[in-house]
Amino acid sequence: MTRQYVLAYDLGTTGNKAVLVDDSGNLVASAFSPYQTFYPFENAVEQDPWEWWASVERASRVLLETARISPTAIAAISFSGQMMGCVPVTDAGDPIGRAIIWADMRGSQQADQLNQRVGKDVIYRVVGNRANASYSAAKMMWVRDHEPDRFRRTHKFLQPKDFVVTRMTGEFVTDFSDASGTNLFDIRQLRWSPTMIEASGIPQEKLPDVVSSTTIVGSLRDEVAARLGLRGGIPVVVGGGDGACAAAGAGAVDEGHLYQYLGSSSWFGCATSRPLFDNQARIFNWAHVVPGYYAPTGTMQAAGAAFHWFRSILDIQGNNVQTAYQRMDELAEKVPPGADGLIFLPYLLGERSPIWNDKARGTFVGLKMSHTTGVLIRAVMEGVALNMKKILEAFIPEVPFHHIQLIGGGAKSRLWAQIFSDVYGYPMAVPMVLDEATALGAALTGGVGVGLFDGFHIVHQLIEEAYEVRPDPTSHVRYGLMEKLYVAAYEVLCPVFDTLAETAVLLGDPGEKPGSR
């Protein structure tokens, strides 16, 4: 019998990770294609959808060449993608300007409007998330308020993966998981919420149809197939948002499994049969790619992004990016836990969980003349871990777990895995597949959608553990003290962050202004 494959694309923040997975669920080949991120003005973070498309074209050809398989062996195409975006497109599916991505926080006033009109508690119980500038609704409202011509021309507001789906099939759709990141979707009824639609003022006709993640939404168009080196007619499964796909790829396809993703952002996630509501709203809820399940998460903004930022500030070089990160690990490893009393607040992009403060800013507290580069690097790593600890506390009473699986590009750092374990007080299990876990979840979704796999449980046969780290009791006690200082530092600095935000408005932003594209 001829072997068949699923071609899956994971449109992440730094680039597109594409994979080929065979009909036994084995990862056959992968390819990564990066793209740019733009920061045109305060709190604005954008990407060019045409670069996403170019990355899909490049990755498709590289995969076929690497794996040396015929396009006729591709049984399905599926997707994962960064969530909570705002991609305005015409009725032809062409993007209208740059996309506003998840990290963009320009819509804080619009999010405040939603809270005032509906109420924070009501919103949280309806959509499973807080109303916040990071979600799509506030971004759409911002476009309406600041770029009325672009809003008028917008046929649909899509998510990143859905833009690519439209290019491939001509269909304007999204799935339950990505819809969950818009602040406009009823998490229990699995439909657009009339309450949130009315409060936002976003016409529902500007939103795509919503379907299950395993739905075949169309076939690859012939003219597109020629550009990708594929064949026309391949079934296209819509797939899911990266949070839900990462859960599937990490093995969280049933209850009792907790994982942490460490990429540009970082989050805890699991699978549950119901939404999880936390009285501090540290947990937010997506519909899972696994039908009938939810994928609750708690996400901070800048985790791996903070590490990347600091590497660029230090201008640490290597033969490639990975060797530069290895050099940073080597410097940090020489520093004892606690970073000589240096605290780093990793709020470079404001913050979602656990503090929900878009005015918060990145801060070093406790700098001394004796501090070395290694101390600063370790403080950045520890700051991310201490922030994530406050999110973990929301999951502990809700999810039975004995260890935490660590996935994502940042999991390549054994030192960082040890820091997480020491801060949390739980073992961290690191699997063999790290970068590809989210793309693997997308491939599983596509394979289930076309009947290539008989269920998501196949993932349990595929996850192979590389190693496990256990918490050091002495370090755990030391980090307990650092955690108290970390929280105190943030609380003391909150008024300063507020004043800094006001000062930035008074001084004006010398960069590109809203609407200038």
C-alpha positions as CSV (number, residue, x, y, z in Angstrom):
1,M,0.0,0.0,0.0
2,T,1.3,3.4,-1.0
3,R,2.2,5.5,2.1
4,Q,0.3,8.8,2.5
5,Y,1.2,12.0,4.2
6,V,-0.2,15.1,5.8
7,L,1.4,18.4,5.0
8,A,1.0,20.8,7.9
9,Y,1.9,24.5,8.3
10,D,2.5,26.1,11.7
11,L,2.4,29.9,11.1
12,G,4.2,31.1,14.2
13,T,5.4,34.5,15.3
14,T,9.0,34.2,14.0
15,G,8.3,32.1,10.9
16,N,6.5,29.1,9.3
17,K,7.3,25.6,10.5
18,A,6.1,23.2,7.9
19,V,6.1,19.4,8.4
20,L,5.3,16.2,6.6
21,V,3.8,13.4,8.8
22,D,3.2,9.9,7.4
23,D,0.1,7.8,7.9
24,S,1.6,6.2,11.0
25,G,2.0,9.6,12.6
26,N,5.8,9.8,12.1
27,L,7.5,13.1,11.4
28,V,9.2,12.6,8.1
29,A,10.6,16.1,7.3
30,S,10.3,19.7,8.4
31,A,11.3,23.1,7.0
32,F,11.4,26.5,8.6
33,S,10.9,29.8,6.8
34,P,11.2,33.1,8.7
35,Y,9.5,36.4,8.2
36,Q,9.7,39.9,9.6
37,T,7.9,41.6,12.5
38,F,7.3,45.3,12.5
39,Y,7.0,47.7,15.5
40,P,5.7,50.9,13.8
41,F,4.6,52.8,17.0
42,E,4.0,52.3,20.7
43,N,2.4,48.9,21.5
44,A,2.0,48.1,17.8
45,V,3.2,44.8,16.4
46,E,2.6,43.8,12.8
47,Q,3.5,41.4,10.1
48,D,2.9,41.2,6.3
49,P,0.5,38.5,5.3
50,W,2.2,38.2,1.9
51,E,5.4,37.1,3.7
52,W,3.3,34.4,5.4
53,W,2.3,33.2,1.9
54,A,5.8,33.4,0.6
55,S,7.0,31.3,3.5
56,V,4.3,28.7,2.7
57,E,5.5,28.5,-0.9
58,R,9.2,28.2,0.1
59,A,8.5,25.5,2.8
60,S,6.3,23.4,0.5
61,R,9.0,23.0,-2.1
62,V,11.7,22.4,0.4
63,L,9.7,19.7,2.1
64,L,8.9,17.8,-1.1
65,E,12.6,18.0,-2.1
66,T,13.9,16.9,1.3
67,A,11.5,14.0,1.7
68,R,11.6,13.0,-2.0
69,I,8.0,12.2,-2.2
70,S,5.5,12.7,-5.0
71,P,2.8,15.4,-4.6
72,T,0.2,12.6,-5.2
73,A,1.1,11.1,-1.8
74,I,-0.2,14.2,0.0
75,A,-3.6,13.1,1.5
76,A,-4.3,16.3,3.4
77,I,-3.2,19.9,4.1
78,S,-3.8,21.3,7.6
79,F,-2.7,24.3,9.7
80,S,-1.8,25.8,13.0
81,G,-1.3,29.5,13.4
82,Q,-0.5,32.3,15.9
83,M,-3.8,33.3,17.4
84,M,-5.6,36.6,18.3
85,G,-4.7,38.4,15.1
86,C,-6.5,40.8,12.9
87,V,-6.0,40.2,9.2
88,P,-8.4,42.5,7.1
89,V,-8.9,41.1,3.6
90,T,-10.9,42.0,0.5
91,D,-13.6,39.8,-1.0
92,A,-10.8,38.4,-3.2
93,G,-8.9,37.4,0.0
94,D,-6.1,40.0,-0.5
95,P,-4.8,41.6,2.7
96,I,-5.5,45.2,3.2
97,G,-2.2,46.5,4.8
98,R,-0.2,44.6,7.4
99,A,-1.8,42.2,9.8
100,I,-2.0,43.2,13.5
101,I,-0.7,40.2,15.4
102,W,-1.3,38.8,18.9
103,A,1.4,40.8,20.7
104,D,-0.1,44.1,19.6
105,M,-1.6,46.0,22.5
106,R,-2.8,49.2,20.7
107,G,-6.5,48.5,21.4
108,S,-6.5,49.0,25.2
109,Q,-9.1,51.7,25.0
110,Q,-11.3,49.5,22.9
111,A,-11.0,46.6,25.3
112,D,-12.0,49.0,28.1
113,Q,-15.1,49.8,26.2
114,L,-16.0,46.2,26.0
115,N,-15.5,45.8,29.8
116,Q,-17.7,48.9,30.4
117,R,-20.5,47.8,28.1
118,V,-20.7,44.2,29.1
119,G,-18.8,43.8,32.4
120,K,-15.6,41.9,33.1
121,D,-17.2,38.9,34.8
122,V,-19.9,38.5,32.1
123,I,-17.3,38.6,29.4
124,Y,-15.1,36.0,31.1
125,R,-17.9,33.6,31.5
126,V,-19.2,34.0,27.9
127,V,-16.0,34.0,25.9
128,G,-13.7,32.2,28.4
129,N,-11.2,35.1,28.4
130,R,-10.9,38.6,29.6
131,A,-11.5,41.5,27.3
132,N,-8.0,42.6,26.6
133,A,-6.1,44.5,23.9
134,S,-4.3,41.3,22.9
135,Y,-7.5,39.7,21.5
136,S,-8.9,40.3,18.1
137,A,-12.0,42.3,18.9
138,A,-10.1,45.2,20.3
139,K,-7.8,45.2,17.2
140,M,-10.8,45.2,14.9
141,M,-12.4,48.0,16.9
142,W,-9.1,50.0,16.7
143,V,-9.1,49.6,12.9
144,R,-12.7,50.9,12.8
145,D,-11.9,53.9,15.0
146,H,-8.5,54.8,13.5
147,E,-8.6,53.5,9.9
148,P,-12.2,53.8,8.8
149,D,-11.3,53.4,5.1
150,R,-9.5,50.1,5.8
151,F,-12.5,49.0,8.0
152,R,-15.0,49.9,5.2
153,R,-13.0,48.0,2.6
154,T,-12.6,44.9,4.8
155,H,-14.7,41.9,3.6
156,K,-13.6,39.6,6.4
157,F,-11.3,39.8,9.5
158,L,-9.3,36.6,9.4
159,Q,-6.7,34.9,11.6
160,P,-3.2,34.2,10.1
161,K,-3.8,30.5,9.2
162,D,-7.2,31.4,7.8
163,F,-5.7,33.8,5.4
164,V,-3.6,31.0,4.0
165,V,-6.7,28.7,3.9
166,T,-8.5,31.4,1.9
167,R,-5.6,31.7,-0.6
168,M,-5.6,27.9,-1.0
169,T,-9.4,27.3,-1.2
170,G,-11.2,30.5,-1.8
171,E,-13.2,29.9,1.4
172,F,-13.5,32.4,4.3
173,V,-13.6,30.2,7.4
174,T,-12.1,29.9,10.9
175,D,-12.2,27.1,13.5
176,F,-13.6,27.0,17.0
177,S,-10.1,27.3,18.6
178,D,-9.1,30.5,16.7
179,A,-12.5,32.0,17.1
180,S,-12.0,31.5,20.9
181,G,-9.2,34.1,20.7
182,T,-11.3,36.9,19.3
183,N,-13.3,37.9,22.4
184,L,-16.4,37.5,20.2
185,F,-17.1,33.8,20.5
186,D,-19.4,32.0,22.9
187,I,-17.1,29.3,24.4
188,R,-20.0,27.1,25.5
189,Q,-22.4,27.5,22.5
190,L,-19.5,27.4,20.0
191,R,-20.9,30.3,17.9
192,W,-20.4,34.0,17.6
193,S,-21.8,35.7,20.7
194,P,-24.6,38.2,20.0
195,T,-23.8,40.0,23.2
196,M,-20.1,40.6,22.2
197,I,-21.0,41.3,18.6
198,E,-23.3,44.1,19.7
199,A,-20.9,45.5,22.3
200,S,-18.0,45.6,19.9
201,G,-19.9,47.1,17.0
202,I,-18.2,44.7,14.6
203,P,-20.8,43.6,12.0
204,Q,-21.0,39.8,12.1
205,E,-20.9,39.7,8.2
206,K,-17.2,40.8,8.6
207,L,-16.5,37.6,10.5
208,P,-15.8,34.2,8.8
209,D,-17.9,31.1,9.2
210,V,-16.9,28.9,12.2
211,V,-16.3,25.1,12.0
212,S,-14.7,22.3,13.9
213,S,-10.9,22.1,13.5
214,T,-11.1,18.7,11.8
215,T,-13.4,20.0,9.0
216,I,-12.4,19.7,5.4
217,V,-13.2,23.3,4.2
218,G,-12.2,22.9,0.6
219,S,-9.7,21.6,-1.9
220,L,-6.4,23.0,-3.1
221,R,-7.0,25.1,-6.1
222,D,-5.1,24.1,-9.3
223,E,-3.5,27.6,-9.8
224,V,-2.3,27.6,-6.2
225,A,-1.0,24.0,-6.4
226,A,1.2,24.9,-9.3
227,R,2.9,27.6,-7.2
228,L,3.4,25.2,-4.3
229,G,4.7,22.3,-6.3
230,L,1.6,20.3,-5.2
231,R,-1.4,18.8,-7.0
232,G,-4.8,20.4,-7.2
233,G,-7.7,18.9,-5.3
234,I,-5.9,18.0,-2.1
235,P,-8.4,18.2,0.8
236,V,-7.7,21.2,3.0
237,V,-8.5,20.8,6.7
238,V,-8.8,24.1,8.6
239,G,-6.8,23.1,11.6
240,G,-6.5,25.2,14.8
241,G,-4.9,28.0,16.7
242,D,-1.3,27.3,17.9
243,G,-2.4,26.9,21.5
244,A,-4.9,24.1,20.8
245,C,-2.5,22.5,18.2
246,A,0.4,22.6,20.7
247,A,-1.9,20.9,23.3
248,A,-2.6,18.0,20.8
249,G,1.1,17.8,19.8
250,A,2.1,17.7,23.4
251,G,-0.2,14.8,24.1
252,A,-2.9,16.8,25.9
253,V,-5.8,15.2,24.1
254,D,-7.5,13.9,27.2
255,E,-7.6,15.0,30.9
256,G,-4.8,14.8,33.4
257,H,-1.9,16.2,31.3
258,L,-0.2,19.6,31.8
259,Y,2.3,21.0,29.5
260,Q,4.3,24.3,29.1
261,Y,5.1,25.8,25.7
262,L,8.2,28.0,25.6
263,G,8.5,30.0,22.4
264,S,8.2,33.8,21.8
265,S,5.5,33.7,24.4
266,S,5.0,30.9,27.0
267,W,1.9,29.2,28.3
268,F,0.6,26.3,30.4
269,G,-2.1,24.2,28.8
270,C,-4.1,21.1,29.2
271,A,-7.3,19.4,27.9
272,T,-10.6,19.4,29.8
273,S,-14.2,18.5,29.1
274,R,-15.3,21.9,30.3
275,P,-13.9,25.5,30.4
276,L,-11.8,26.4,33.5
277,F,-12.7,29.7,35.2
278,D,-10.2,31.2,37.6
279,N,-11.3,33.9,40.1
280,Q,-8.3,36.0,39.0
281,A,-8.9,35.2,35.3
282,R,-5.3,33.9,34.9
283,I,-6.7,31.0,32.9
284,F,-8.3,31.6,29.6
285,N,-10.1,29.0,27.5
286,W,-9.9,27.9,23.9
287,A,-12.0,25.3,22.2
288,H,-9.7,22.4,21.5
289,V,-8.9,20.9,18.1
290,V,-10.1,17.6,19.7
291,P,-13.9,17.7,19.3
292,G,-15.7,17.9,22.6
293,Y,-12.8,19.2,24.5
294,Y,-11.4,22.6,25.6
295,A,-7.7,23.7,25.8
296,P,-7.5,26.0,28.8
297,T,-4.2,28.0,28.9
298,G,-2.5,30.7,30.9
299,T,-0.1,32.8,28.7
300,M,2.5,35.5,29.3
301,Q,3.6,37.8,26.5
302,A,7.4,37.9,26.2
303,A,9.2,34.7,27.3
304,G,11.5,33.5,24.6
305,A,11.0,36.9,23.1
306,A,12.7,38.4,26.2
307,F,15.6,36.1,25.8
308,H,15.8,36.9,22.1
309,W,15.6,40.6,22.9
310,F,18.5,40.4,25.4
311,R,20.6,38.4,22.9
312,S,20.2,41.3,20.4
313,I,21.0,43.9,23.1
314,L,24.2,42.0,24.1
315,D,25.0,41.3,20.4
316,I,26.0,37.8,21.3
317,Q,27.1,36.0,18.2
318,G,27.5,32.4,17.1
319,N,27.7,30.3,14.0
320,N,23.9,30.5,14.1
321,V,21.2,31.6,16.4
322,Q,21.2,28.3,18.3
323,T,24.9,28.5,19.1
324,A,24.4,32.1,20.3
325,Y,21.7,30.8,22.7
326,Q,24.0,28.0,23.8
327,R,26.7,30.6,24.7
328,M,24.1,32.5,26.8
329,D,23.3,29.3,28.6
330,E,27.0,28.7,29.3
331,L,27.3,32.2,30.8
332,A,24.1,31.9,32.9
333,E,25.0,28.4,34.2
334,K,28.0,29.8,36.0
335,V,25.7,31.9,38.1
336,P,24.0,30.4,41.2
337,P,20.2,30.3,41.4
338,G,18.8,33.7,42.4
339,A,21.1,35.7,40.0
340,D,22.9,37.4,42.9
341,G,19.7,39.1,44.0
342,L,18.9,40.6,40.5
343,I,15.2,40.5,39.5
344,F,13.9,40.9,36.0
345,L,10.3,41.7,35.3
346,P,9.7,40.4,31.7
347,Y,7.0,42.8,30.7
348,L,8.5,44.0,27.4
349,L,5.2,43.8,25.7
350,G,3.0,44.6,28.6
351,E,1.5,41.5,30.1
352,R,-1.4,39.1,29.9
353,S,-1.5,36.4,32.6
354,P,-1.0,36.7,35.5
355,I,-1.2,40.5,35.9
356,W,-3.2,41.7,32.9
357,N,-1.5,45.1,32.7
358,D,-0.6,46.5,29.2
359,K,1.2,49.4,30.9
360,A,3.7,47.1,32.6
361,R,7.3,47.4,31.3
362,G,10.4,45.3,31.4
363,T,12.6,46.1,34.4
364,F,15.8,45.0,36.1
365,V,15.6,45.5,39.9
366,G,18.8,45.3,42.0
367,L,21.6,46.0,39.5
368,K,25.1,46.2,41.1
369,M,28.5,47.1,39.7
370,S,29.6,43.5,40.3
371,H,26.9,42.0,38.1
372,T,28.2,40.2,35.0
373,T,26.6,39.4,31.7
374,G,25.9,35.9,33.0
375,V,24.0,37.3,36.0
376,L,21.8,39.4,33.7
377,I,21.1,36.5,31.4
378,R,20.1,34.2,34.3
379,A,17.9,37.0,35.7
380,V,16.0,37.1,32.4
381,M,15.5,33.3,32.5
382,E,14.5,33.3,36.1
383,G,12.1,36.3,35.6
384,V,10.2,34.4,33.0
385,A,10.0,31.3,35.3
386,L,8.8,33.4,38.3
387,N,6.1,35.0,36.2
388,M,5.0,31.6,34.9
389,K,4.8,30.3,38.5
390,K,2.0,32.7,39.3
391,I,0.1,31.3,36.3
392,L,0.8,27.7,37.3
393,E,-0.9,28.3,40.7
394,A,-4.2,28.7,38.9
395,F,-3.9,25.2,37.3
396,I,-2.8,23.3,40.4
397,P,-6.2,22.9,42.0
398,E,-7.9,22.2,38.6
399,V,-5.6,19.7,36.8
400,P,-4.3,16.5,38.4
401,F,-0.6,16.2,37.2
402,H,2.7,14.9,38.5
403,H,5.1,16.5,36.1
404,I,5.0,19.2,33.4
405,Q,6.0,18.5,29.8
406,L,8.1,21.3,28.3
407,I,7.9,21.9,24.6
408,G,8.8,24.7,22.1
409,G,12.1,26.1,20.9
410,G,13.1,27.4,24.4
411,A,12.9,23.8,25.7
412,K,16.3,23.2,23.9
413,S,17.9,24.9,26.9
414,R,18.4,22.3,29.6
415,L,19.4,25.1,32.0
416,W,16.1,26.8,31.5
417,A,14.2,23.5,32.1
418,Q,16.1,23.1,35.4
419,I,15.2,26.7,36.4
420,F,11.5,26.0,35.7
421,S,11.7,22.8,37.7
422,D,13.4,24.5,40.6
423,V,11.0,27.5,40.6
424,Y,7.8,25.3,40.3
425,G,8.8,22.4,42.5
426,Y,7.7,19.9,39.9
427,P,9.7,17.6,37.5
428,M,9.9,18.9,33.9
429,A,9.8,16.3,31.1
430,V,11.3,17.3,27.8
431,P,10.3,15.2,24.7
432,M,12.4,14.5,21.6
433,V,10.2,16.6,19.4
434,L,10.3,20.3,20.5
435,D,9.9,22.8,17.7
436,E,7.6,20.6,15.7
437,A,5.1,19.8,18.5
438,T,2.6,22.5,17.4
439,A,3.0,21.5,13.7
440,L,2.5,17.9,14.7
441,G,-0.8,18.8,16.4
442,A,-1.9,20.5,13.1
443,A,-0.9,17.4,11.2
444,L,-2.9,15.1,13.6
445,T,-5.9,17.4,13.1
446,G,-5.6,17.1,9.3
447,G,-5.1,13.4,9.5
448,V,-8.2,12.9,11.7
449,G,-10.1,15.2,9.4
450,V,-9.6,13.1,6.3
451,G,-9.7,9.7,8.2
452,L,-6.0,9.0,7.9
453,F,-5.9,8.6,11.7
454,D,-8.7,7.1,13.7
455,G,-8.3,9.5,16.5
456,F,-6.0,12.0,18.4
457,H,-4.9,9.2,20.8
458,I,-2.2,8.2,18.3
459,V,-0.1,11.0,19.7
460,H,0.6,8.9,22.8
461,Q,2.5,6.5,20.6
462,L,4.6,9.2,19.1
463,I,5.9,11.2,22.0
464,E,9.3,10.0,23.1
465,E,10.9,11.6,26.2
466,A,14.4,12.9,25.8
467,Y,15.1,13.6,29.5
468,E,13.5,14.7,32.7
469,V,14.8,17.3,35.3
470,R,13.8,17.3,38.9
471,P,13.7,20.2,41.3
472,D,16.6,20.8,43.6
473,P,15.2,21.4,47.1
474,T,17.7,24.0,48.1
475,S,17.1,26.0,44.9
476,H,13.4,25.7,45.3
477,V,13.6,27.3,48.7
478,R,15.7,30.1,47.4
479,Y,13.3,30.8,44.5
480,G,10.5,30.9,47.0
481,L,12.2,34.0,48.5
482,M,12.8,35.5,45.1
483,E,9.2,35.0,44.2
484,K,8.1,37.2,47.1
485,L,10.6,39.9,46.0
486,Y,9.4,39.6,42.4
487,V,5.8,40.2,43.3
488,A,6.7,43.1,45.6
489,A,8.8,44.7,42.9
490,Y,5.9,44.7,40.5
491,E,3.5,46.0,43.0
492,V,5.8,48.9,44.0
493,L,6.5,49.8,40.4
494,C,2.9,49.7,39.2
495,P,2.4,53.5,39.7
496,V,5.7,54.1,37.9
497,F,4.5,52.1,34.9
498,D,1.2,54.1,34.8
499,T,3.2,57.4,34.9
500,L,5.6,56.1,32.2
501,A,2.6,55.3,29.9
502,E,1.2,58.8,30.5
503,T,4.6,60.4,29.8
504,A,4.9,58.5,26.5
505,V,1.6,59.9,25.4
506,L,2.7,63.5,26.4
507,L,6.0,63.2,24.6
508,G,4.5,61.6,21.5
509,D,6.0,58.7,19.6
510,P,8.7,59.7,17.1
511,G,8.1,56.6,15.0
512,E,5.5,55.7,12.4
513,K,2.0,57.0,13.3
514,P,-1.2,54.9,13.3
515,G,-2.5,54.4,9.9
516,S,0.8,55.1,8.1
517,R,1.4,52.0,6.0
